């Protein structure tokens, strides 16, 4: 039976223990994300949205709950988490997280090397992804410190696509960019959903990104609630 959702999160919880006391970062969150759609979660700093994204991306382990990908709970074993991280998910971060010592092309190749399953024509695939993101062959030879913030984010998106993941998780992808460049990056992410069938999940404090959402949510103090988007043709007052 086919699953309508790629990602199904059920009753997810995460508490951090700090000196001042326990911090409930994510509280009983249930969430769905689908192929070919953009889900946007908005919330202020400290609301738990980045922790939630890290849980979904298996960079953090939940205290309880399920993260089902194509119907399989990835939390059952560490082996499932490793396979999921390598094969099914790509990350885009606010501060790009490019490796300074590597060229742009080498940064885009890196996820294919880390995966442990050498792919034929890795450099060619990385170069083609970078060109699709508007990074030409000349820039591909540059180190990250030689390119602009918008170009760095395009490289980060190409890198996230290297292993052809089903899910792209974007943590404040426009937070370090000017408004015009940020809009371009959001348009690229929307295009990956609409044209390539990727499942895109964006967490952000920037509520203007809600304009790009198929599904919208607000996170406050670790609790997630849905936001009703205007119908097509309907404008907000």
C-alpha positions as a printed NumPy array, in Angstrom:
array([[  0.   ,   0.   ,   0.   ],
       [  1.592,   3.362,  -1.001],
       [  2.071,   6.008,   1.665],
       [  0.677,   9.472,   0.986],
       [  3.307,  10.949,   3.319],
       [  7.05 ,  10.448,   3.044],
       [  7.541,  11.595,   6.626],
       [  5.148,  10.803,   9.503],
       [  6.111,  12.01 ,  12.974],
       [  4.052,  10.74 ,  15.9  ],
       [  4.073,  12.131,  19.461],
       [  7.703,  13.271,  19.355],
       [  9.299,  14.493,  22.588],
       [ 12.739,  15.831,  23.497],
       [ 13.897,  17.249,  26.841],
       [ 17.354,  18.684,  27.527],
       [ 18.781,  18.563,  31.032],
       [ 20.564,  21.795,  31.978],
       [ 21.737,  23.285,  35.264],
       [ 18.688,  25.522,  35.518],
       [ 16.382,  22.526,  35.144],
       [ 14.818,  20.425,  32.398],
       [ 13.945,  22.179,  29.131],
       [ 11.146,  20.577,  27.118],
       [ 12.303,  21.535,  23.634],
       [  9.763,  19.429,  21.697],
       [  6.425,  18.445,  23.238],
       [  4.225,  15.701,  21.804],
       [  4.636,  16.846,  18.185],
       [  2.802,  15.104,  15.365],
       [  3.66 ,  16.16 ,  11.815],
       [  3.252,  15.023,   8.192],
       [  5.303,  15.946,   5.145],
       [  4.612,  14.836,   1.585],
       [  6.389,  14.33 ,  -1.711],
       [  6.375,  17.395,  -3.964],
       [  5.255,  19.784,  -1.216],
       [  6.81 ,  22.485,   0.956],
       [  6.116,  22.496,   4.696],
       [  7.144,  25.635,   6.611],
       [  7.443,  25.876,  10.398],
       [  7.732,  29.399,  11.811],
       [  8.629,  30.394,  15.339],
       [ 10.93 ,  32.641,  17.376],
       [ 14.401,  31.682,  18.537],
       [ 14.221,  29.113,  21.32 ],
       [ 10.797,  27.826,  20.28 ],
       [ 12.12 ,  24.312,  19.54 ],
       [ 11.873,  24.408,  15.753],
       [ 15.568,  23.699,  15.111],
       [ 15.564,  20.897,  17.688],
       [ 12.554,  19.42 ,  15.919],
       [ 14.358,  19.593,  12.571],
       [ 17.442,  17.933,  14.064],
       [ 15.27 ,  15.148,  15.449],
       [ 13.615,  14.606,  12.07 ],
       [ 17.067,  14.621,  10.446],
       [ 18.459,  12.168,  13.035],
       [ 21.08 ,  14.643,  14.27 ],
       [ 19.401,  14.317,  17.697],
       [ 17.602,  11.3  ,  19.171],
       [ 14.105,  11.763,  20.616],
       [ 13.18 ,  10.741,  24.149],
       [  9.979,   9.206,  22.831],
       [  7.799,   9.099,  19.753],
       [  8.169,   7.82 ,  16.212],
       [  9.732,   9.154,  13.012],
       [  8.319,   7.085,  10.18 ],
       [  9.846,   7.328,   6.704],
       [  7.86 ,   5.478,   4.05 ],
       [  6.148,   3.69 ,   6.938],
       [  9.304,   2.511,   8.749],
       [ 10.228,   3.927,  12.172],
       [ 13.845,   5.065,  11.841],
       [ 14.249,   5.337,  15.627],
       [ 14.268,   1.591,  16.153],
       [ 18.041,   1.242,  15.81 ],
       [ 21.166,   3.305,  15.226],
       [ 21.711,   1.424,  11.962],
       [ 18.358,   2.679,  10.699],
       [ 19.343,   6.238,  11.642],
       [ 22.66 ,   6.05 ,   9.787],
       [ 21.05 ,   4.654,   6.638],
       [ 18.301,   7.268,   6.797],
       [ 20.759,  10.137,   7.231],
       [ 22.915,   8.966,   4.341],
       [ 20.255,   7.954,   1.846],
       [ 17.003,   9.791,   2.555],
       [ 17.75 ,  13.244,   3.961],
       [ 19.724,  16.314,   2.927],
       [ 20.392,  19.322,   5.182],
       [ 20.605,  23.025,   4.334],
       [ 21.863,  25.211,   7.205],
       [ 21.696,  28.946,   7.915],
       [ 25.49 ,  29.286,   8.086],
       [ 26.088,  26.975,   5.113],
       [ 28.528,  24.641,   6.978],
       [ 30.83 ,  24.332,   3.972],
       [ 34.331,  22.945,   4.58 ],
       [ 36.725,  25.91 ,   4.15 ],
       [ 39.701,  23.793,   3.036],
       [ 37.747,  22.171,   0.185],
       [ 36.763,  23.689,  -3.12 ],
       [ 33.115,  24.269,  -3.956],
       [ 33.112,  21.141,  -6.118],
       [ 34.775,  19.052,  -3.402],
       [ 32.146,  20.238,  -0.886],
       [ 29.386,  19.029,  -3.212],
       [ 31.097,  15.656,  -3.725],
       [ 31.617,  15.079,   0.011],
       [ 28.23 ,  13.469,   0.887],
       [ 28.763,  10.85 ,  -1.816],
       [ 32.163,   9.984,  -0.344],
       [ 30.863,   9.871,   3.239],
       [ 28.031,   7.547,   2.22 ],
       [ 30.594,   4.767,   1.764],
       [ 29.102,   3.635,  -1.518],
       [ 31.219,   5.132,  -4.299],
       [ 29.092,   6.353,  -7.163],
       [ 30.275,   6.453, -10.757],
       [ 31.016,   9.936, -12.068],
       [ 30.692,  11.571,  -8.627],
       [ 32.457,  14.751,  -9.73 ],
       [ 30.324,  14.986, -12.846],
       [ 27.124,  14.643, -10.813],
       [ 28.308,  17.256,  -8.303],
       [ 29.301,  19.635, -11.115],
       [ 25.896,  19.234, -12.782],
       [ 24.059,  19.889,  -9.499],
       [ 26.14 ,  23.003,  -8.922],
       [ 25.446,  24.248, -12.44 ],
       [ 21.733,  23.645, -11.854],
       [ 22.073,  25.917,  -8.811],
       [ 23.785,  28.594, -10.925],
       [ 27.357,  27.827,  -9.827],
       [ 29.486,  27.712, -12.987],
       [ 32.659,  25.678, -13.538],
       [ 34.89 ,  28.64 , -12.677],
       [ 33.265,  29.122,  -9.264],
       [ 33.364,  25.38 ,  -8.629],
       [ 37.162,  25.612,  -8.393],
       [ 36.966,  28.325,  -5.72 ],
       [ 37.173,  27.925,  -1.953],
       [ 34.016,  28.934,  -0.026],
       [ 35.608,  32.149,   1.277],
       [ 35.854,  33.402,  -2.315],
       [ 32.136,  33.314,  -3.089],
       [ 29.103,  35.3  ,  -1.869],
       [ 26.605,  34.263,   0.808],
       [ 23.95 ,  33.511,  -1.785],
       [ 26.402,  31.382,  -3.751],
       [ 27.395,  29.527,  -0.575],
       [ 23.748,  28.672,   0.084],
       [ 23.338,  27.413,  -3.501],
       [ 26.387,  25.219,  -2.97 ],
       [ 24.858,  23.956,   0.282],
       [ 21.662,  23.035,  -1.564],
       [ 23.634,  21.208,  -4.274],
       [ 25.502,  19.339,  -1.539],
       [ 22.203,  18.404,   0.128],
       [ 21.048,  16.903,  -3.186],
       [ 24.228,  14.892,  -3.795],
       [ 22.805,  11.539,  -2.683],
       [ 19.391,  12.269,  -4.252],
       [ 17.499,  12.308,  -0.919],
       [ 13.721,  12.207,  -0.688],
       [ 13.657,  14.863,   2.057],
       [ 15.398,  18.249,   2.225],
       [ 15.489,  19.855,   5.692],
       [ 16.303,  23.572,   5.66 ],
       [ 17.175,  25.33 ,   8.931],
       [ 16.799,  29.124,   8.533],
       [ 18.027,  28.896,   4.911],
       [ 17.606,  32.659,   4.354],
       [ 18.676,  33.844,   7.799],
       [ 22.16 ,  34.915,   6.676],
       [ 21.095,  36.437,   3.333],
       [ 19.644,  39.702,   2.096],
       [ 15.953,  39.732,   1.153],
       [ 16.425,  39.384,  -2.612],
       [ 18.958,  36.556,  -2.355],
       [ 16.8  ,  34.863,   0.277],
       [ 13.82 ,  34.898,  -2.068],
       [ 15.95 ,  33.271,  -4.771],
       [ 16.959,  30.495,  -2.363],
       [ 13.321,  29.897,  -1.357],
       [ 12.352,  29.766,  -5.048],
       [ 15.028,  27.098,  -5.595],
       [ 13.649,  25.016,  -2.71 ],
       [ 10.092,  25.358,  -4.03 ],
       [ 11.316,  24.284,  -7.463],
       [ 12.899,  21.171,  -5.969],
       [  9.476,  20.246,  -4.569],
       [  7.386,  21.08 ,  -7.61 ],
       [  9.757,  19.953, -10.366],
       [ 11.779,  17.17 ,  -8.721],
       [  9.234,  15.801,  -6.253],
       [ 11.332,  16.473,  -3.163],
       [  9.749,  16.724,   0.27 ],
       [ 10.878,  20.123,   1.587],
       [ 10.691,  21.102,   5.272],
       [ 11.774,  24.643,   6.188],
       [ 12.044,  26.02 ,   9.73 ],
       [ 12.404,  29.786,  10.011],
       [ 11.616,  32.914,  12.005],
       [ 10.817,  34.712,   8.711],
       [  7.048,  34.627,   8.249],
       [  7.298,  35.852,   4.642],
       [  8.409,  32.318,   3.724],
       [  4.874,  31.174,   4.552],
       [  3.997,  32.484,   1.073],
       [  5.904,  29.521,  -0.367],
       [  4.235,  26.909,   1.851],
       [  1.816,  24.166,   0.913],
       [  1.502,  23.42 ,   4.648],
       [  2.299,  25.867,   7.428],
       [  2.867,  25.473,  11.152],
       [  3.816,  27.58 ,  14.151],
       [  6.019,  26.338,  16.971],
       [  5.858,  27.968,  20.396],
       [  7.587,  26.507,  23.472],
       [  8.04 ,  23.142,  21.749],
       [  4.401,  22.766,  20.709],
       [  3.439,  22.631,  17.021],
       [  0.127,  23.922,  15.68 ],
       [ -1.144,  24.256,  12.13 ],
       [ -1.639,  27.591,  10.373],
       [ -4.489,  27.989,   7.901],
       [ -3.13 ,  29.458,   4.684],
       [ -5.221,  31.776,   2.489],
       [ -7.059,  30.002,  -0.314],
       [ -5.817,  30.557,  -3.866],
       [ -6.854,  34.006,  -4.969],
       [ -7.638,  35.056,  -1.397],
       [ -5.588,  37.859,   0.099],
       [ -4.853,  38.591,   3.739],
       [ -6.116,  41.887,   5.12 ]])
